[in-house]
Amino acid sequence: MLRATQWEPEGAAEKERSLPVLYTAILIACISGAPSECRTHEMLITAGANPITAYVEAQTRAAEWLQQHPGLAQHSLTIRPGRSA
């Protein structure tokens, strides 16, 4: 009886585990005088494979984005693993 096995090149499993994870930061910013008028801004975060460093980069990038868009205030900031659509 033949058994099907999945063949992987040597070291493939280790290489796959060491690949960095991409994150998407989702910033929701609202107009300062009208908190019901908000916009969503998505940023690709490439700060390595753990969510803590990704969130630190997301906070920095969100602050930079908000400086470039006066009149908007941060409502929320979340990160999600993977790239946005």
mmCIF file of the N, C-alpha and C atoms, coordinates in Angstrom:
data_MODEL
# 
_entry.id   MODEL 
# 
loop_
_atom_site.group_PDB 
_atom_site.id 
_atom_site.type_symbol 
_atom_site.label_atom_id 
_atom_site.label_alt_id 
_atom_site.label_comp_id 
_atom_site.label_asym_id 
_atom_site.label_entity_id 
_atom_site.label_seq_id 
_atom_site.pdbx_PDB_ins_code 
_atom_site.Cartn_x 
_atom_site.Cartn_y 
_atom_site.Cartn_z 
_atom_site.occupancy 
_atom_site.B_iso_or_equiv 
_atom_site.pdbx_formal_charge 
_atom_site.auth_seq_id 
_atom_site.auth_comp_id 
_atom_site.auth_asym_id 
_atom_site.auth_atom_id 
_atom_site.pdbx_PDB_model_num 
ATOM 1   N N  . MET A 1 1  ? 0.844   -1.174 0.000  1.00 0.00 ? 1  MET A N  1 
ATOM 2   C CA . MET A 1 1  ? 0.000   0.000  0.000  1.00 0.00 ? 1  MET A CA 1 
ATOM 3   C C  . MET A 1 1  ? 0.892   1.241  0.000  1.00 0.00 ? 1  MET A C  1 
ATOM 4   N N  . LEU A 1 2  ? 0.592   2.182  -0.892 1.00 0.00 ? 2  LEU A N  1 
ATOM 5   C CA . LEU A 1 2  ? 1.330   3.439  -0.964 1.00 0.00 ? 2  LEU A CA 1 
ATOM 6   C C  . LEU A 1 2  ? 0.654   4.477  -0.095 1.00 0.00 ? 2  LEU A C  1 
ATOM 7   N N  . ARG A 1 3  ? 1.481   5.254  0.557  1.00 0.00 ? 3  ARG A N  1 
ATOM 8   C CA . ARG A 1 3  ? 0.967   6.333  1.380  1.00 0.00 ? 3  ARG A CA 1 
ATOM 9   C C  . ARG A 1 3  ? 1.423   7.669  0.793  1.00 0.00 ? 3  ARG A C  1 
ATOM 10  N N  . ALA A 1 4  ? 0.510   8.610  0.657  1.00 0.00 ? 4  ALA A N  1 
ATOM 11  C CA . ALA A 1 4  ? 0.878   9.926  0.129  1.00 0.00 ? 4  ALA A CA 1 
ATOM 12  C C  . ALA A 1 4  ? 1.512   10.744 1.252  1.00 0.00 ? 4  ALA A C  1 
ATOM 13  N N  . THR A 1 5  ? 2.616   11.364 0.948  1.00 0.00 ? 5  THR A N  1 
ATOM 14  C CA . THR A 1 5  ? 3.250   12.258 1.914  1.00 0.00 ? 5  THR A CA 1 
ATOM 15  C C  . THR A 1 5  ? 3.490   13.588 1.232  1.00 0.00 ? 5  THR A C  1 
ATOM 16  N N  . GLN A 1 6  ? 3.494   14.619 2.021  1.00 0.00 ? 6  GLN A N  1 
ATOM 17  C CA . GLN A 1 6  ? 3.756   15.940 1.472  1.00 0.00 ? 6  GLN A CA 1 
ATOM 18  C C  . GLN A 1 6  ? 5.254   16.179 1.530  1.00 0.00 ? 6  GLN A C  1 
ATOM 19  N N  . TRP A 1 7  ? 5.828   16.542 0.401  1.00 0.00 ? 7  TRP A N  1 
ATOM 20  C CA . TRP A 1 7  ? 7.266   16.790 0.335  1.00 0.00 ? 7  TRP A CA 1 
ATOM 21  C C  . TRP A 1 7  ? 7.527   18.273 0.506  1.00 0.00 ? 7  TRP A C  1 
ATOM 22  N N  . GLU A 1 8  ? 8.471   18.609 1.377  1.00 0.00 ? 8  GLU A N  1 
ATOM 23  C CA . GLU A 1 8  ? 8.903   19.990 1.562  1.00 0.00 ? 8  GLU A CA 1 
ATOM 24  C C  . GLU A 1 8  ? 10.403  20.050 1.401  1.00 0.00 ? 8  GLU A C  1 
ATOM 25  N N  . PRO A 1 9  ? 10.906  21.076 0.748  1.00 0.00 ? 9  PRO A N  1 
ATOM 26  C CA . PRO A 1 9  ? 12.354  21.223 0.656  1.00 0.00 ? 9  PRO A CA 1 
ATOM 27  C C  . PRO A 1 9  ? 12.955  21.342 2.057  1.00 0.00 ? 9  PRO A C  1 
ATOM 28  N N  . GLU A 1 10 ? 14.172  20.909 2.186  1.00 0.00 ? 10 GLU A N  1 
ATOM 29  C CA . GLU A 1 10 ? 14.842  20.951 3.481  1.00 0.00 ? 10 GLU A CA 1 
ATOM 30  C C  . GLU A 1 10 ? 14.896  22.384 4.008  1.00 0.00 ? 10 GLU A C  1 
ATOM 31  N N  . GLY A 1 11 ? 14.477  22.557 5.254  1.00 0.00 ? 11 GLY A N  1 
ATOM 32  C CA . GLY A 1 11 ? 14.503  23.870 5.887  1.00 0.00 ? 11 GLY A CA 1 
ATOM 33  C C  . GLY A 1 11 ? 13.301  24.748 5.579  1.00 0.00 ? 11 GLY A C  1 
ATOM 34  N N  . ALA A 1 12 ? 12.348  24.250 4.796  1.00 0.00 ? 12 ALA A N  1 
ATOM 35  C CA . ALA A 1 12 ? 11.199  25.077 4.407  1.00 0.00 ? 12 ALA A CA 1 
ATOM 36  C C  . ALA A 1 12 ? 10.343  25.457 5.600  1.00 0.00 ? 12 ALA A C  1 
ATOM 37  N N  . ALA A 1 13 ? 10.127  24.524 6.526  1.00 0.00 ? 13 ALA A N  1 
ATOM 38  C CA . ALA A 1 13 ? 9.291   24.815 7.691  1.00 0.00 ? 13 ALA A CA 1 
ATOM 39  C C  . ALA A 1 13 ? 9.935   25.896 8.558  1.00 0.00 ? 13 ALA A C  1 
ATOM 40  N N  . GLU A 1 14 ? 11.243  25.822 8.768  1.00 0.00 ? 14 GLU A N  1 
ATOM 41  C CA . GLU A 1 14 ? 11.926  26.831 9.575  1.00 0.00 ? 14 GLU A CA 1 
ATOM 42  C C  . GLU A 1 14 ? 11.882  28.187 8.903  1.00 0.00 ? 14 GLU A C  1 
ATOM 43  N N  . LYS A 1 15 ? 12.050  28.209 7.581  1.00 0.00 ? 15 LYS A N  1 
ATOM 44  C CA . LYS A 1 15 ? 12.020  29.469 6.843  1.00 0.00 ? 15 LYS A CA 1 
ATOM 45  C C  . LYS A 1 15 ? 10.636  30.101 6.932  1.00 0.00 ? 15 LYS A C  1 
ATOM 46  N N  . GLU A 1 16 ? 9.589   29.282 6.831  1.00 0.00 ? 16 GLU A N  1 
ATOM 47  C CA . GLU A 1 16 ? 8.229   29.800 6.884  1.00 0.00 ? 16 GLU A CA 1 
ATOM 48  C C  . GLU A 1 16 ? 7.938   30.422 8.245  1.00 0.00 ? 16 GLU A C  1 
ATOM 49  N N  . ARG A 1 17 ? 8.428   29.807 9.315  1.00 0.00 ? 17 ARG A N  1 
ATOM 50  C CA . ARG A 1 17 ? 8.194   30.347 10.650 1.00 0.00 ? 17 ARG A CA 1 
ATOM 51  C C  . ARG A 1 17 ? 8.932   31.666 10.859 1.00 0.00 ? 17 ARG A C  1 
ATOM 52  N N  . SER A 1 18 ? 10.030  31.885 10.168 1.00 0.00 ? 18 SER A N  1 
ATOM 53  C CA . SER A 1 18 ? 10.818  33.091 10.398 1.00 0.00 ? 18 SER A CA 1 
ATOM 54  C C  . SER A 1 18 ? 10.411  34.265 9.508  1.00 0.00 ? 18 SER A C  1 
ATOM 55  N N  . LEU A 1 19 ? 9.456   34.071 8.622  1.00 0.00 ? 19 LEU A N  1 
ATOM 56  C CA . LEU A 1 19 ? 9.012   35.165 7.761  1.00 0.00 ? 19 LEU A CA 1 
ATOM 57  C C  . LEU A 1 19 ? 8.278   36.213 8.598  1.00 0.00 ? 19 LEU A C  1 
ATOM 58  N N  . PRO A 1 20 ? 8.520   37.487 8.328  1.00 0.00 ? 20 PRO A N  1 
ATOM 59  C CA . PRO A 1 20 ? 7.814   38.525 9.089  1.00 0.00 ? 20 PRO A CA 1 
ATOM 60  C C  . PRO A 1 20 ? 6.335   38.547 8.720  1.00 0.00 ? 20 PRO A C  1 
ATOM 61  N N  . VAL A 1 21 ? 5.521   38.919 9.677  1.00 0.00 ? 21 VAL A N  1 
ATOM 62  C CA . VAL A 1 21 ? 4.090   39.030 9.470  1.00 0.00 ? 21 VAL A CA 1 
ATOM 63  C C  . VAL A 1 21 ? 3.779   40.484 9.130  1.00 0.00 ? 21 VAL A C  1 
ATOM 64  N N  . LEU A 1 22 ? 2.994   40.687 8.111  1.00 0.00 ? 22 LEU A N  1 
ATOM 65  C CA . LEU A 1 22 ? 2.541   42.038 7.778  1.00 0.00 ? 22 LEU A CA 1 
ATOM 66  C C  . LEU A 1 22 ? 1.263   42.323 8.561  1.00 0.00 ? 22 LEU A C  1 
ATOM 67  N N  . TYR A 1 23 ? 1.111   43.551 8.972  1.00 0.00 ? 23 TYR A N  1 
ATOM 68  C CA . TYR A 1 23 ? -0.086  43.972 9.677  1.00 0.00 ? 23 TYR A CA 1 
ATOM 69  C C  . TYR A 1 23 ? -0.692  45.161 8.946  1.00 0.00 ? 23 TYR A C  1 
ATOM 70  N N  . THR A 1 24 ? -1.983  45.330 9.110  1.00 0.00 ? 24 THR A N  1 
ATOM 71  C CA . THR A 1 24 ? -2.664  46.517 8.618  1.00 0.00 ? 24 THR A CA 1 
ATOM 72  C C  . THR A 1 24 ? -3.150  47.300 9.823  1.00 0.00 ? 24 THR A C  1 
ATOM 73  N N  . ALA A 1 25 ? -2.779  48.570 9.890  1.00 0.00 ? 25 ALA A N  1 
ATOM 74  C CA . ALA A 1 25 ? -3.276  49.453 10.937 1.00 0.00 ? 25 ALA A CA 1 
ATOM 75  C C  . ALA A 1 25 ? -4.482  50.193 10.376 1.00 0.00 ? 25 ALA A C  1 
ATOM 76  N N  . ILE A 1 26 ? -5.551  50.198 11.147 1.00 0.00 ? 26 ILE A N  1 
ATOM 77  C CA . ILE A 1 26 ? -6.767  50.885 10.741 1.00 0.00 ? 26 ILE A CA 1 
ATOM 78  C C  . ILE A 1 26 ? -6.981  52.058 11.695 1.00 0.00 ? 26 ILE A C  1 
ATOM 79  N N  . LEU A 1 27 ? -6.824  53.244 11.160 1.00 0.00 ? 27 LEU A N  1 
ATOM 80  C CA . LEU A 1 27 ? -6.998  54.481 11.921 1.00 0.00 ? 27 LEU A CA 1 
ATOM 81  C C  . LEU A 1 27 ? -8.339  55.083 11.556 1.00 0.00 ? 27 LEU A C  1 
ATOM 82  N N  . ILE A 1 28 ? -9.153  55.342 12.561 1.00 0.00 ? 28 ILE A N  1 
ATOM 83  C CA . ILE A 1 28 ? -10.401 56.066 12.337 1.00 0.00 ? 28 ILE A CA 1 
ATOM 84  C C  . ILE A 1 28 ? -10.210 57.446 12.948 1.00 0.00 ? 28 ILE A C  1 
ATOM 85  N N  . ALA A 1 29 ? -10.299 58.455 12.100 1.00 0.00 ? 29 ALA A N  1 
ATOM 86  C CA . ALA A 1 29 ? -10.108 59.846 12.520 1.00 0.00 ? 29 ALA A CA 1 
ATOM 87  C C  . ALA A 1 29 ? -11.379 60.628 12.221 1.00 0.00 ? 29 ALA A C  1 
ATOM 88  N N  . CYS A 1 30 ? -11.762 61.444 13.180 1.00 0.00 ? 30 CYS A N  1 
ATOM 89  C CA . CYS A 1 30 ? -12.990 62.227 13.046 1.00 0.00 ? 30 CYS A CA 1 
ATOM 90  C C  . CYS A 1 30 ? -12.668 63.711 13.031 1.00 0.00 ? 30 CYS A C  1 
ATOM 91  N N  . ILE A 1 31 ? -13.542 64.482 12.400 1.00 0.00 ? 31 ILE A N  1 
ATOM 92  C CA . ILE A 1 31 ? -13.398 65.936 12.407 1.00 0.00 ? 31 ILE A CA 1 
ATOM 93  C C  . ILE A 1 31 ? -13.590 66.408 13.842 1.00 0.00 ? 31 ILE A C  1 
ATOM 94  N N  . SER A 1 32 ? -12.685 67.247 14.300 1.00 0.00 ? 32 SER A N  1 
ATOM 95  C CA . SER A 1 32 ? -12.680 67.675 15.708 1.00 0.00 ? 32 SER A CA 1 
ATOM 96  C C  . SER A 1 32 ? -14.014 68.261 16.161 1.00 0.00 ? 32 SER A C  1 
ATOM 97  N N  . GLY A 1 33 ? -14.632 69.100 15.371 1.00 0.00 ? 33 GLY A N  1 
ATOM 98  C CA . GLY A 1 33 ? -15.890 69.736 15.753 1.00 0.00 ? 33 GLY A CA 1 
ATOM 99  C C  . GLY A 1 33 ? -17.112 68.893 15.458 1.00 0.00 ? 33 GLY A C  1 
ATOM 100 N N  . ALA A 1 34 ? -16.954 67.817 14.716 1.00 0.00 ? 34 ALA A N  1 
ATOM 101 C CA . ALA A 1 34 ? -18.096 66.974 14.336 1.00 0.00 ? 34 ALA A CA 1 
ATOM 102 C C  . ALA A 1 34 ? -17.701 65.500 14.461 1.00 0.00 ? 34 ALA A C  1 
ATOM 103 N N  . PRO A 1 35 ? -17.775 64.969 15.681 1.00 0.00 ? 35 PRO A N  1 
ATOM 104 C CA . PRO A 1 35 ? -17.300 63.604 15.896 1.00 0.00 ? 35 PRO A CA 1 
ATOM 105 C C  . PRO A 1 35 ? -18.074 62.520 15.145 1.00 0.00 ? 35 PRO A C  1 
ATOM 106 N N  . SER A 1 36 ? -19.196 62.873 14.546 1.00 0.00 ? 36 SER A N  1 
ATOM 107 C CA . SER A 1 36 ? -19.934 61.868 13.768 1.00 0.00 ? 36 SER A CA 1 
ATOM 108 C C  . SER A 1 36 ? -19.417 61.769 12.330 1.00 0.00 ? 36 SER A C  1 
ATOM 109 N N  . GLU A 1 37 ? -18.561 62.709 11.937 1.00 0.00 ? 37 GLU A N  1 
ATOM 110 C CA . GLU A 1 37 ? -17.989 62.686 10.586 1.00 0.00 ? 37 GLU A CA 1 
ATOM 111 C C  . GLU A 1 37 ? -16.561 62.144 10.672 1.00 0.00 ? 37 GLU A C  1 
ATOM 112 N N  . CYS A 1 38 ? -16.424 60.869 10.328 1.00 0.00 ? 38 CYS A N  1 
ATOM 113 C CA . CYS A 1 38 ? -15.137 60.185 10.470 1.00 0.00 ? 38 CYS A CA 1 
ATOM 114 C C  . CYS A 1 38 ? -14.684 59.616 9.136  1.00 0.00 ? 38 CYS A C  1 
ATOM 115 N N  . ARG A 1 39 ? -13.397 59.367 9.052  1.00 0.00 ? 39 ARG A N  1 
ATOM 116 C CA . ARG A 1 39 ? -12.845 58.679 7.884  1.00 0.00 ? 39 ARG A CA 1 
ATOM 117 C C  . ARG A 1 39 ? -11.894 57.605 8.365  1.00 0.00 ? 39 ARG A C  1 
ATOM 118 N N  . THR A 1 40 ? -11.744 56.589 7.538  1.00 0.00 ? 40 THR A N  1 
ATOM 119 C CA . THR A 1 40 ? -10.874 55.461 7.850  1.00 0.00 ? 40 THR A CA 1 
ATOM 120 C C  . THR A 1 40 ? -9.638  55.547 6.979  1.00 0.00 ? 40 THR A C  1 
ATOM 121 N N  . HIS A 1 41 ? -8.489  55.339 7.591  1.00 0.00 ? 41 HIS A N  1 
ATOM 122 C CA . HIS A 1 41 ? -7.222  55.332 6.867  1.00 0.00 ? 41 HIS A CA 1 
ATOM 123 C C  . HIS A 1 41 ? -6.496  54.040 7.226  1.00 0.00 ? 41 HIS A C  1 
ATOM 124 N N  . GLU A 1 42 ? -6.094  53.270 6.218  1.00 0.00 ? 42 GLU A N  1 
ATOM 125 C CA . GLU A 1 42 ? -5.380  52.014 6.444  1.00 0.00 ? 42 GLU A CA 1 
ATOM 126 C C  . GLU A 1 42 ? -3.921  52.175 6.053  1.00 0.00 ? 42 GLU A C  1 
ATOM 127 N N  . MET A 1 43 ? -3.029  51.608 6.896  1.00 0.00 ? 43 MET A N  1 
ATOM 128 C CA . MET A 1 43 ? -1.589  51.685 6.656  1.00 0.00 ? 43 MET A CA 1 
ATOM 129 C C  . MET A 1 43 ? -0.998  50.284 6.771  1.00 0.00 ? 43 MET A C  1 
ATOM 130 N N  . LEU A 1 44 ? -0.140  49.925 5.847  1.00 0.00 ? 44 LEU A N  1 
ATOM 131 C CA . LEU A 1 44 ? 0.568   48.654 5.921  1.00 0.00 ? 44 LEU A CA 1 
ATOM 132 C C  . LEU A 1 44 ? 1.725   48.801 6.902  1.00 0.00 ? 44 LEU A C  1 
ATOM 133 N N  . ILE A 1 45 ? 1.784   47.911 7.880  1.00 0.00 ? 45 ILE A N  1 
ATOM 134 C CA . ILE A 1 45 ? 2.815   47.945 8.913  1.00 0.00 ? 45 ILE A CA 1 
ATOM 135 C C  . ILE A 1 45 ? 3.747   46.761 8.688  1.00 0.00 ? 45 ILE A C  1 
ATOM 136 N N  . THR A 1 46 ? 5.030   47.040 8.664  1.00 0.00 ? 46 THR A N  1 
ATOM 137 C CA . THR A 1 46 ? 6.012   45.982 8.377  1.00 0.00 ? 46 THR A CA 1 
ATOM 138 C C  . THR A 1 46 ? 7.013   45.808 9.510  1.00 0.00 ? 46 THR A C  1 
ATOM 139 N N  . ALA A 1 47 ? 6.588   46.063 10.743 1.00 0.00 ? 47 ALA A N  1 
ATOM 140 C CA . ALA A 1 47 ? 7.509   46.108 11.880 1.00 0.00 ? 47 ALA A CA 1 
ATOM 141 C C  . ALA A 1 47 ? 7.800   44.748 12.493 1.00 0.00 ? 47 ALA A C  1 
ATOM 142 N N  . GLY A 1 48 ? 7.921   43.725 11.704 1.00 0.00 ? 48 GLY A N  1 
ATOM 143 C CA . GLY A 1 48 ? 8.324   42.446 12.268 1.00 0.00 ? 48 GLY A CA 1 
ATOM 144 C C  . GLY A 1 48 ? 7.162   41.529 12.553 1.00 0.00 ? 48 GLY A C  1 
ATOM 145 N N  . ALA A 1 49 ? 7.472   40.479 13.271 1.00 0.00 ? 49 ALA A N  1 
ATOM 146 C CA . ALA A 1 49 ? 6.523   39.386 13.407 1.00 0.00 ? 49 ALA A CA 1 
ATOM 147 C C  . ALA A 1 49 ? 5.721   39.398 14.693 1.00 0.00 ? 49 ALA A C  1 
ATOM 148 N N  . ASN A 1 50 ? 5.795   40.454 15.488 1.00 0.00 ? 50 ASN A N  1 
ATOM 149 C CA . ASN A 1 50 ? 4.953   40.401 16.680 1.00 0.00 ? 50 ASN A CA 1 
ATOM 150 C C  . ASN A 1 50 ? 4.071   41.635 16.767 1.00 0.00 ? 50 ASN A C  1 
ATOM 151 N N  . PRO A 1 51 ? 2.893   41.476 17.352 1.00 0.00 ? 51 PRO A N  1 
ATOM 152 C CA . PRO A 1 51 ? 1.919   42.565 17.359 1.00 0.00 ? 51 PRO A CA 1 
ATOM 153 C C  . PRO A 1 51 ? 2.335   43.779 18.182 1.00 0.00 ? 51 PRO A C  1 
ATOM 154 N N  . ILE A 1 52 ? 3.190   43.598 19.163 1.00 0.00 ? 52 ILE A N  1 
ATOM 155 C CA . ILE A 1 52 ? 3.603   44.738 19.989 1.00 0.00 ? 52 ILE A CA 1 
ATOM 156 C C  . ILE A 1 52 ? 4.416   45.730 19.164 1.00 0.00 ? 52 ILE A C  1 
ATOM 157 N N  . THR A 1 53 ? 5.424   45.243 18.438 1.00 0.00 ? 53 THR A N  1 
ATOM 158 C CA . THR A 1 53 ? 6.224   46.162 17.614 1.00 0.00 ? 53 THR A CA 1 
ATOM 159 C C  . THR A 1 53 ? 5.385   46.735 16.482 1.00 0.00 ? 53 THR A C  1 
ATOM 160 N N  . ALA A 1 54 ? 4.443   45.948 15.962 1.00 0.00 ? 54 ALA A N  1 
ATOM 161 C CA . ALA A 1 54 ? 3.563   46.462 14.912 1.00 0.00 ? 54 ALA A CA 1 
ATOM 162 C C  . ALA A 1 54 ? 2.694   47.597 15.448 1.00 0.00 ? 54 ALA A C  1 
ATOM 163 N N  . TYR A 1 55 ? 2.207   47.460 16.682 1.00 0.00 ? 55 TYR A N  1 
ATOM 164 C CA . TYR A 1 55 ? 1.363   48.501 17.253 1.00 0.00 ? 55 TYR A CA 1 
ATOM 165 C C  . TYR A 1 55 ? 2.163   49.772 17.550 1.00 0.00 ? 55 TYR A C  1 
ATOM 166 N N  . VAL A 1 56 ? 3.405   49.609 17.968 1.00 0.00 ? 56 VAL A N  1 
ATOM 167 C CA . VAL A 1 56 ? 4.254   50.780 18.206 1.00 0.00 ? 56 VAL A CA 1 
ATOM 168 C C  . VAL A 1 56 ? 4.454   51.544 16.898 1.00 0.00 ? 56 VAL A C  1 
ATOM 169 N N  . GLU A 1 57 ? 4.748   50.818 15.816 1.00 0.00 ? 57 GLU A N  1 
ATOM 170 C CA . GLU A 1 57 ? 4.896   51.480 14.514 1.00 0.00 ? 57 GLU A CA 1 
ATOM 171 C C  . GLU A 1 57 ? 3.578   52.115 14.085 1.00 0.00 ? 57 GLU A C  1 
ATOM 172 N N  . ALA A 1 58 ? 2.472   51.446 14.338 1.00 0.00 ? 58 ALA A N  1 
ATOM 173 C CA . ALA A 1 58 ? 1.162   51.987 13.964 1.00 0.00 ? 58 ALA A CA 1 
ATOM 174 C C  . ALA A 1 58 ? 0.884   53.293 14.700 1.00 0.00 ? 58 ALA A C  1 
ATOM 175 N N  . GLN A 1 59 ? 1.226   53.353 15.984 1.00 0.00 ? 59 GLN A N  1 
ATOM 176 C CA . GLN A 1 59 ? 1.015   54.591 16.751 1.00 0.00 ? 59 GLN A CA 1 
ATOM 177 C C  . GLN A 1 59 ? 1.849   55.744 16.177 1.00 0.00 ? 59 GLN A C  1 
ATOM 178 N N  . THR A 1 60 ? 3.095   55.445 15.846 1.00 0.00 ? 60 THR A N  1 
ATOM 179 C CA . THR A 1 60 ? 3.973   56.469 15.279 1.00 0.00 ? 60 THR A CA 1 
ATOM 180 C C  . THR A 1 60 ? 3.440   56.959 13.941 1.00 0.00 ? 60 THR A C  1 
ATOM 181 N N  . ARG A 1 61 ? 3.060   56.016 13.092 1.00 0.00 ? 61 ARG A N  1 
ATOM 182 C CA . ARG A 1 61 ? 2.564   56.393 11.764 1.00 0.00 ? 61 ARG A CA 1 
ATOM 183 C C  . ARG A 1 61 ? 1.232   57.136 11.854 1.00 0.00 ? 61 ARG A C  1 
ATOM 184 N N  . ALA A 1 62 ? 0.381   56.749 12.805 1.00 0.00 ? 62 ALA A N  1 
ATOM 185 C CA . ALA A 1 62 ? -0.899  57.442 12.985 1.00 0.00 ? 62 ALA A CA 1 
ATOM 186 C C  . ALA A 1 62 ? -0.658  58.881 13.430 1.00 0.00 ? 62 ALA A C  1 
ATOM 187 N N  . ALA A 1 63 ? 0.278   59.086 14.351 1.00 0.00 ? 63 ALA A N  1 
ATOM 188 C CA . ALA A 1 63 ? 0.599   60.445 14.812 1.00 0.00 ? 63 ALA A CA 1 
ATOM 189 C C  . ALA A 1 63 ? 1.108   61.304 13.657 1.00 0.00 ? 63 ALA A C  1 
ATOM 190 N N  . GLU A 1 64 ? 1.965   60.720 12.816 1.00 0.00 ? 64 GLU A N  1 
ATOM 191 C CA . GLU A 1 64 ? 2.482   61.459 11.655 1.00 0.00 ? 64 GLU A CA 1 
ATOM 192 C C  . GLU A 1 64 ? 1.344   61.818 10.704 1.00 0.00 ? 64 GLU A C  1 
ATOM 193 N N  . TRP A 1 65 ? 0.442   60.879 10.462 1.00 0.00 ? 65 TRP A N  1 
ATOM 194 C CA . TRP A 1 65 ? -0.670  61.101 9.538  1.00 0.00 ? 65 TRP A CA 1 
ATOM 195 C C  . TRP A 1 65 ? -1.584  62.199 10.085 1.00 0.00 ? 65 TRP A C  1 
ATOM 196 N N  . LEU A 1 66 ? -1.846  62.161 11.388 1.00 0.00 ? 66 LEU A N  1 
ATOM 197 C CA . LEU A 1 66 ? -2.723  63.173 11.990 1.00 0.00 ? 66 LEU A CA 1 
ATOM 198 C C  . LEU A 1 66 ? -2.096  64.564 11.947 1.00 0.00 ? 66 LEU A C  1 
ATOM 199 N N  . GLN A 1 67 ? -0.761  64.643 12.044 1.00 0.00 ? 67 GLN A N  1 
ATOM 200 C CA . GLN A 1 67 ? -0.091  65.944 11.914 1.00 0.00 ? 67 GLN A CA 1 
ATOM 201 C C  . GLN A 1 67 ? -0.276  66.515 10.515 1.00 0.00 ? 67 GLN A C  1 
ATOM 202 N N  . GLN A 1 68 ? -0.342  65.643 9.528  1.00 0.00 ? 68 GLN A N  1 
ATOM 203 C CA . GLN A 1 68 ? -0.513  66.088 8.138  1.00 0.00 ? 68 GLN A CA 1 
ATOM 204 C C  . GLN A 1 68 ? -1.973  66.415 7.815  1.00 0.00 ? 68 GLN A C  1 
ATOM 205 N N  . HIS A 1 69 ? -2.885  66.064 8.710  1.00 0.00 ? 69 HIS A N  1 
ATOM 206 C CA . HIS A 1 69 ? -4.313  66.299 8.491  1.00 0.00 ? 69 HIS A CA 1 
ATOM 207 C C  . HIS A 1 69 ? -4.894  67.059 9.690  1.00 0.00 ? 69 HIS A C  1 
ATOM 208 N N  . PRO A 1 70 ? -4.556  68.350 9.798  1.00 0.00 ? 70 PRO A N  1 
ATOM 209 C CA . PRO A 1 70 ? -5.077  69.138 10.921 1.00 0.00 ? 70 PRO A CA 1 
ATOM 210 C C  . PRO A 1 70 ? -6.608  69.194 10.878 1.00 0.00 ? 70 PRO A C  1 
ATOM 211 N N  . GLY A 1 71 ? -7.190  69.249 12.040 1.00 0.00 ? 71 GLY A N  1 
ATOM 212 C CA . GLY A 1 71 ? -8.655  69.277 12.121 1.00 0.00 ? 71 GLY A CA 1 
ATOM 213 C C  . GLY A 1 71 ? -9.249  67.906 12.345 1.00 0.00 ? 71 GLY A C  1 
ATOM 214 N N  . LEU A 1 72 ? -8.427  66.860 12.208 1.00 0.00 ? 72 LEU A N  1 
ATOM 215 C CA . LEU A 1 72 ? -8.895  65.502 12.476 1.00 0.00 ? 72 LEU A CA 1 
ATOM 216 C C  . LEU A 1 72 ? -8.314  65.026 13.801 1.00 0.00 ? 72 LEU A C  1 
ATOM 217 N N  . ALA A 1 73 ? -9.085  64.249 14.532 1.00 0.00 ? 73 ALA A N  1 
ATOM 218 C CA . ALA A 1 73 ? -8.639  63.690 15.805 1.00 0.00 ? 73 ALA A CA 1 
ATOM 219 C C  . ALA A 1 73 ? -8.802  62.174 15.760 1.00 0.00 ? 73 ALA A C  1 
ATOM 220 N N  . GLN A 1 74 ? -7.891  61.483 16.389 1.00 0.00 ? 74 GLN A N  1 
ATOM 221 C CA . GLN A 1 74 ? -7.937  60.020 16.402 1.00 0.00 ? 74 GLN A CA 1 
ATOM 222 C C  . GLN A 1 74 ? -9.125  59.541 17.222 1.00 0.00 ? 74 GLN A C  1 
ATOM 223 N N  . HIS A 1 75 ? -9.921  58.683 16.613 1.00 0.00 ? 75 HIS A N  1 
ATOM 224 C CA . HIS A 1 75 ? -11.038 58.052 17.312 1.00 0.00 ? 75 HIS A CA 1 
ATOM 225 C C  . HIS A 1 75 ? -10.636 56.653 17.778 1.00 0.00 ? 75 HIS A C  1 
ATOM 226 N N  . SER A 1 76 ? -9.973  55.897 16.892 1.00 0.00 ? 76 SER A N  1 
ATOM 227 C CA . SER A 1 76 ? -9.485  54.568 17.264 1.00 0.00 ? 76 SER A CA 1 
ATOM 228 C C  . SER A 1 76 ? -8.338  54.170 16.343 1.00 0.00 ? 76 SER A C  1 
ATOM 229 N N  . LEU A 1 77 ? -7.552  53.218 16.851 1.00 0.00 ? 77 LEU A N  1 
ATOM 230 C CA . LEU A 1 77 ? -6.437  52.663 16.085 1.00 0.00 ? 77 LEU A CA 1 
ATOM 231 C C  . LEU A 1 77 ? -6.357  51.185 16.424 1.00 0.00 ? 77 LEU A C  1 
ATOM 232 N N  . THR A 1 78 ? -6.487  50.352 15.421 1.00 0.00 ? 78 THR A N  1 
ATOM 233 C CA . THR A 1 78 ? -6.388  48.904 15.624 1.00 0.00 ? 78 THR A CA 1 
ATOM 234 C C  . THR A 1 78 ? -5.436  48.331 14.599 1.00 0.00 ? 78 THR A C  1 
ATOM 235 N N  . ILE A 1 79 ? -4.888  47.161 14.908 1.00 0.00 ? 79 ILE A N  1 
ATOM 236 C CA . ILE A 1 79 ? -4.062  46.460 13.933 1.00 0.00 ? 79 ILE A CA 1 
ATOM 237 C C  . ILE A 1 79 ? -4.660  45.085 13.695 1.00 0.00 ? 79 ILE A C  1 
ATOM 238 N N  . ARG A 1 80 ? -4.475  44.608 12.486 1.00 0.00 ? 80 ARG A N  1 
ATOM 239 C CA . ARG A 1 80 ? -4.960  43.279 12.096 1.00 0.00 ? 80 ARG A CA 1 
ATOM 240 C C  . ARG A 1 80 ? -3.840  42.589 11.335 1.00 0.00 ? 80 ARG A C  1 
ATOM 241 N N  . PRO A 1 81 ? -3.643  41.307 11.595 1.00 0.00 ? 81 PRO A N  1 
ATOM 242 C CA . PRO A 1 81 ? -2.627  40.598 10.818 1.00 0.00 ? 81 PRO A CA 1 
ATOM 243 C C  . PRO A 1 81 ? -3.075  40.490 9.364  1.00 0.00 ? 81 PRO A C  1 
ATOM 244 N N  . GLY A 1 82 ? -2.114  40.608 8.477  1.00 0.00 ? 82 GLY A N  1 
ATOM 245 C CA . GLY A 1 82 ? -2.416  40.494 7.050  1.00 0.00 ? 82 GLY A CA 1 
ATOM 246 C C  . GLY A 1 82 ? -2.534  41.838 6.392  1.00 0.00 ? 82 GLY A C  1 
ATOM 247 N N  . ARG A 1 83 ? -2.620  41.793 5.107  1.00 0.00 ? 83 ARG A N  1 
ATOM 248 C CA . ARG A 1 83 ? -2.728  43.006 4.290  1.00 0.00 ? 83 ARG A CA 1 
ATOM 249 C C  . ARG A 1 83 ? -4.189  43.302 4.030  1.00 0.00 ? 83 ARG A C  1 
ATOM 250 N N  . SER A 1 84 ? -4.538  44.568 3.985  1.00 0.00 ? 84 SER A N  1 
ATOM 251 C CA . SER A 1 84 ? -5.935  44.945 3.700  1.00 0.00 ? 84 SER A CA 1 
ATOM 252 C C  . SER A 1 84 ? -6.262  44.667 2.239  1.00 0.00 ? 84 SER A C  1 
ATOM 253 N N  . ALA A 1 85 ? -7.536  44.612 1.952  1.00 0.00 ? 85 ALA A N  1 
ATOM 254 C CA . ALA A 1 85 ? -7.993  44.325 0.581  1.00 0.00 ? 85 ALA A CA 1 
ATOM 255 C C  . ALA A 1 85 ? -7.887  45.540 -0.300 1.00 0.00 ? 85 ALA A C  1 
# 
